[in-house]
Amino acid sequence: AQKITQTQPGMFVQEKEAVTLDCTYDTSDPSYGLFWYKQPSSGEMIFLIYQGSYDQQNATEGRYSLNFQKARKSANLVISASQLGDSAMYFCAMREQTGANSKLTFGKGITLSVRP
Amino acid sequence: DAGVTQSPTHLIKTRGQQVTLRCSPKSGHDTVSWYQQALGQGPQFIFQYYEEEERQRGNFPDRFSGHQFPNYSSELNVNALLLGDSALYLCASSLETGVNYNSPLHFGNGTRLTVT
């Protein structure tokens, strides 16, 4: 079963507007972490934001916030005030805490294009 | 503070050959993970090294092997290359990921391997 699902086609947003990138996940582990990474065309995976399964509040990091709905198993990334430099691939990932299980499981990613 | 560095950045090999990719973790990190990212896909976990031992392995054949050195740097070796091994290979480092599931992985820029 797919653990991280990112089904949106390529996303487009106007500069300075907000955009939401969807992510749903599947796990039976009560302890897990959810991550969002940005991958520009250069290839580097840049860590953006983290949400823990026991966190009571949604995570925020500057222009990035995570809309965490645990019951629905969704962890959507919200980017406010989009900038041209936000154009990139965005990946949602999960780490489960099962024994020494520490790998990150990634979704297929979403392409975001910011229009001037 | 140097981040994760990988070498080489690009590599072209022929089917059946062997290849070695190298990774130096972020300063202070002791755990190295390797991921394979095919074009248009999310990264797939290959294996993780901690204290010079392979701690966890993904669903990759034995042609994929690795090593971690006392200075925490790591190598990924792929034998008997197939066309399907063409991908971006990402190295990620962290600190004791087996303990803290909320620790983000820090990625390098990757090595783009092309097998012809």
Interface residues (C-beta under 8 A of the other chain):
Chain A: I4 S31 Y32 G33 F35 Y37 S42 G43 E44 M45 I46 F47 Y50 G52 F91 A93 R95 E96 Q97 A100 N101 S102 K103 L104 T105 F106 G107 K108 G109
Chain B: T31 S33 Y35 G40 Q41 G42 P43 Q44 F45 Q48 R55 Q56 G58 L88 L90 A92 T97 G98 Y101 N102 P104 L105 H106 F107 G108 N109 G110 R112
